[in-house]
Amino acid sequence: MFDSVRRVWERFLGAARGRPRPGESRSAGDPRGSGTKRAPNLFEAAAAYVAACAEDDQDGIEEVAGWVSPEALSFGVNELACRAVIALARERDESPRTVARALLGLSSA
């Protein structure tokens, strides 16, 4: 009994550390490096979607749009936009409102 508990615990720790299970291989194409197929999380989808939009890659946009639900993708893109504006505002030493308006080509209020 303790042997089975130990094996389960080792698998749990290995998964938490990103190690492959026995018999699994790692592939270079997978963002986490595991050979198993997994669903992309919404932040990976949002980053790929925004990058595809910026590069005007319609095939990439359509592919990424199928990774997560439209609501999740919308949330991820919104979160990415907020983080980008905050980072840029800190870099420029300006308010996020000023940076957001400048990015959209709006006059400062």
Backbone as a ProteinNet text record, in pm:
[ID]
protein_1_A
[PRIMARY]
MFDSVRRVWERFLGAARGRPRPGESRSAGDPRGSGTKRAPNLFEAAAAYVAACAEDDQDGIEEVAGWVSPEALSFGVNELACRAVIALARERDESPRTVARALLGLSSA
[TERTIARY]
81.4	0	86.2	189	273.8	350.8	379.1	448.4	360.9	232.4	143.7	126.3	120.4	110.8	237.5	352.1	479.5	485.1	437.7	438.2	346.4	229.6	137.4	200.3	262.4	326.7	440.5	521.4	630.8	578.6	467.4	407.8	356.9	296.5	246.7	362	468.7	583.7	648.8	657.9	715.8	633.3	500.6	413.5	425.6	435.6	447.3	579.4	680.8	811.8	830.3	730.4	738.2	816.7	840	913.6	819.2	871.3	784.8	758.3	643.8	614.3	698.4	717.2	792.2	725.8	805.7	753.7	716.1	713.2	681.9	809.8	797.3	911.6	879.1	981	961.6	981.5	895.5	909.8	941.7	1012	1053.2	937.5	833.5	723.8	628.7	622	529.5	586.5	508.5	560.9	615.6	555.4	605.1	708.5	726.1	827.1	779.8	656.9	611.8	560	568.8	524.3	374.8	305.2	161.5	89.6	-26.7	-107	-186.4	-184.4	-259.5	-324.2	-427.9	-497	-419.4	-400.6	-332.2	-416.9	-350.4	-428.3	-466	-553.3	-606.9	-502.6	-400.2	-297.1	-205.8	-176.6	-101.4	-181.9	-310.8	-398.1	-404.3	-416.4	-423.5	-294.2	-181.2	-52	-36.7	-72.6	-61.8	-160.2	-279.8	-381.7	-337.3	-287.2	-242.3	-122	-30.2	86	41.7	-53.4	-103.9	-174.8	-250	-316.4	-213.5	-109.1	-5.5	68.9	82.5	152.1	56.7	-71.2	-175.1	-176	-166.5	-162.9	-302.3	-383.6	-522.6	-530.9	-441.7	-442.1	-412.8	-316.3	-282.8	-397.6	-465.1	-579.6	-689.1	-719	-824.4	-786.8	-659.3	-615.4	-629.1	-578.2	-579.5	-722.1	-810.2	-948.5	-1017.6	-968.8	-1026.3	-966.1	-862.1	-796.2	-879.7	-944.2	-1023.8	-1156.3	-1246.6	-1376.1	-1356.9	-1449.6	-1438.5	-1434.9	-1509.3	-1509	-1372.5	-1312.1	-1180.1	-1075.2	-1085.1	-990.5	-1005.1	-1128	-1152.3	-1092.7	-1111.5	-1054.1	-902	-842.2	-696.5	-639.5	-705	-659.7	-672.5	-781.6	-799.2	-690.3	-660.5	-555.9	-419.8	-392.5	-266.9	-256.6	-365.5	-366	-340.6	-405.7	-385.2	-240.1	-184.4	-45.6	51	23.5	110.9	106.7	-12.7	-25.3	43.7	26.9	92	243.5	295.6	440.7	494.8	423.9	467.2	457.9	355.3	341.4	456	494.1	607.6	736.7	752.3	872.5	882.8	769.5	766.9	749.9	724	696.8	576.7	470.6	345.7	231.3	113.9	-2.4	-51.9	-112.2	-168.9	-273.3	-351.1	-452.1	-384.7	-276.6	-205.5	-147.7	-88.8	-28.9	-136.3	-247.3	-354.5	-410.4	-431.2	-484.3	-383.1	-254.8	-151.9	-145.2	-155.1	-151.9	-268.5	-381.1	-499.6	-506.8	-409.9	-406.4	-507.2	-547.7	-643.9	-569.2	-630.9	-569.7	-571.7	-475.1	-472.4	-585.4	-648.8	-767.2	-727.5
-118.9	0	126	127.6	246	267.1	157.5	169.8	242.5	212.6	279.7	427.4	456.5	596.4	671.3	607.7	670	698.1	604.6	625	740.1	747.4	856.9	989.2	993.6	1116	1157.1	1061.3	1091.8	1145.3	1088.7	1139.4	1281.7	1306.5	1441.1	1540.9	1506	1596	1615.2	1508.9	1519.6	1609.7	1598.6	1683.9	1829	1851.3	1987.7	2051.2	1968.8	2020.9	2020	1971.5	1971.5	1856	1751.6	1635.7	1542.8	1474.7	1382	1256.1	1194.9	1067.1	960.3	847.4	739.4	702.7	694.5	661	781.4	901	1022	1079.7	1144.1	1213.4	1361.6	1441.6	1586.5	1627.4	1714	1764.7	1912.4	1961.4	2101.8	2195	2147.4	2234.1	2268.7	2187.8	2210.3	2316.8	2420.8	2527.6	2477.2	2372.5	2320.5	2212.2	2168	2068.1	1926	1900	1763.2	1711.2	1581.3	1521.1	1500.1	1518.2	1496.4	1617	1592.5	1701.5	1763.3	1894.4	1963.4	2085.6	2130.5	2249.5	2373.1	2469	2592.4	2669.7	2737.2	2818.2	2949.9	3023.6	3142.9	3251.2	3256.7	3358.6	3325.1	3195.6	3156	3188.3	3159.7	3188.1	3337.5	3418.1	3563.7	3617.6	3570.4	3617.9	3579.7	3456.2	3412.1	3488.3	3515.3	3587.7	3730.8	3798.7	3937	3941.6	3847.1	3843.5	3818.5	3728.9	3701.1	3823	3894.2	4017.6	4123.1	4137.5	4237.3	4205.6	4076.1	4034.8	4017.4	4045.8	4030.4	3888.8	3790.4	3648.8	3589.8	3591.5	3545.3	3397.3	3314.8	3172.1	3151.4	3226.7	3217.7	3263.6	3369.4	3420.6	3314.9	3252.7	3150.7	3028.5	2989.6	2874.2	2901.8	3015.5	3050.6	3068.7	3119.4	3142.4	3012.8	2900.2	2772.3	2709.8	2768.3	2710.6	2722.7	2835.3	2860.9	2922.5	2935.8	2996.3	3144.5	3202.5	3346	3433.7	3394.9	3473.1	3468.8	3350.1	3336.7	3413.7	3406	3479.6	3629.6	3676.6	3818.3	3861.3	3780	3810.3	3814.2	3716.2	3711.1	3829.9	3868.7	3984.7	4111.3	4124.3	4240.3	4245.3	4131.8	4126.3	4161.1	4110.5	4141.9	4291	4350.6	4494.3	4575.5	4538.6	4611.3	4602.5	4482.3	4464.4	4540.4	4541.5	4612	4762.2	4816.2	4960.2	4998.3	4917.7	4945.7	4942.2	4840.3	4828.9	4947.4	4984.3	5097.1	5228.8	5243.4	5364.4	5376.7	5266.5	5269.9	5303.8	5245.6	5271.1	5417.5	5476.6	5617	5715	5665.6	5748.2	5840	5779.9	5850.2	5770.7	5830.1	5758.4	5656.8	5547.3	5450.6	5513.4	5608.6	5675.6	5748.8	5821.8	5896	5801.2	5692	5594.5	5528.8	5488.8	5423.5	5516.5	5640.8	5737.3	5761.4	5768	5788.4	5668.3	5547.2	5426.8	5423.1	5476.9	5477.7	5602.7	5691.7	5811.9	5916.6	5913.4	6011.6	6128.7	6243.2	6358.8	6339.3	6396.7	6382.6	6464.1	6405.8	6469.3	6570.7
0	0	0	83.3	90.1	-40	-108.8	-236.2	-338.2	-341.5	-436.8	-399.5	-272.1	-227.6	-267.3	-251.1	-287.3	-437.7	-521.5	-666.6	-707	-645.8	-675.6	-635.4	-519.5	-471.7	-564.7	-611.7	-703	-836.3	-885.8	-1009.7	-990	-875.4	-844.7	-840.4	-770.7	-763	-898.3	-976	-1109.7	-1199	-1190.8	-1272.3	-1228.4	-1098.1	-1047.6	-1090.5	-1108.1	-1148.3	-1299.4	-1372.5	-1517.7	-1574.8	-1497.2	-1545.9	-1620.2	-1722	-1794.3	-1712.5	-1737.3	-1674.8	-1741.1	-1674.4	-1738.8	-1870.7	-1976.8	-2108.1	-2192	-2134.5	-2209.5	-2266.5	-2381.1	-2438.8	-2445	-2456.4	-2466.4	-2611	-2657.7	-2794.1	-2788.1	-2888.8	-2890.2	-2920.5	-2987.8	-3026.7	-2915	-2812.5	-2702	-2610.2	-2575.4	-2490.6	-2357.5	-2301.6	-2175.1	-2196.9	-2320.7	-2348.8	-2330.3	-2291.6	-2274.3	-2406.6	-2425.4	-2549	-2553.7	-2443.1	-2441.7	-2498.1	-2554.7	-2609.5	-2495.3	-2485.6	-2382	-2443.1	-2381.7	-2429.6	-2386.2	-2476.6	-2438.6	-2337.6	-2245	-2151.7	-2217.7	-2155.2	-2219.7	-2239.9	-2156.2	-2174.5	-2291.7	-2312.1	-2430.8	-2556.8	-2550.9	-2664.6	-2692.3	-2587.8	-2605.5	-2664.6	-2615.9	-2667.8	-2814.8	-2848.4	-2987.8	-3076.9	-3026.4	-3102.9	-3132.1	-3030.4	-3049.2	-3142.5	-3127.8	-3217.6	-3361.7	-3381.6	-3516.6	-3574	-3491.3	-3537.6	-3575.8	-3495.8	-3523.2	-3652.5	-3683	-3805.2	-3922.2	-3902.5	-4004.6	-4060.5	-3970	-4004.5	-3985	-4088.3	-4077.3	-4041.7	-4095.8	-4062	-3913.4	-3862.3	-3720	-3632.4	-3673.5	-3597.7	-3589.5	-3704	-3706.3	-3624.3	-3628.2	-3549.7	-3400.3	-3357.7	-3215.9	-3165.1	-3248.6	-3207	-3166.8	-3212.3	-3175.3	-3050.6	-2995.2	-2877.9	-2751.8	-2733.6	-2612.9	-2654.7	-2561.2	-2592.5	-2626	-2701.5	-2732.7	-2608.5	-2505.3	-2381	-2314.1	-2310.9	-2249.6	-2329.1	-2462.1	-2545.6	-2524.3	-2513.9	-2488.7	-2355.5	-2253.1	-2122.3	-2129.9	-2197.8	-2209	-2284.6	-2393.9	-2470.9	-2386.7	-2312.1	-2224.2	-2117.9	-2058.3	-1955.3	-2015.1	-2134.1	-2202	-2231.5	-2278.4	-2307.4	-2180.6	-2072.1	-1945.9	-1900.3	-1905.3	-1861.6	-1952.5	-2082.7	-2176.5	-2152.4	-2131	-2106.3	-1975	-1872.6	-1743.7	-1758.7	-1828.8	-1847.2	-1927.2	-2031.2	-2113.3	-2036.4	-1954.2	-1873.1	-1773	-1713.4	-1620.1	-1692.3	-1812.4	-1890.9	-1931.5	-1968.5	-2012.5	-1897.5	-1778.8	-1661.1	-1686.6	-1741.3	-1768.4	-1707.2	-1705.5	-1652.5	-1756	-1711.1	-1804.6	-1897	-1846.7	-1930.5	-2046.8	-2018.4	-2122.6	-2226.6	-2179.8	-2271.7	-2357.3	-2297.4	-2372.4	-2479.6	-2443.9	-2541.3	-2653.5	-2620	-2721.9	-2816.6	-2762.8	-2848.1	-2945.7	-2904.1	-2990.1	-3077.6	-3063.7	-3145.5	-3103	-2977.2	-2925.9	-2862.7	-2864.5	-2799.3	-2648.3	-2579.7	-2433.6	-2373.4	-2274.8	-2214.6	-2110.4
[MASK]
+++++++++++++++++++++++++++++++++++++++++++++++++++++++++++++++++++++++++++++++++++++++++++++++++++++++++++++

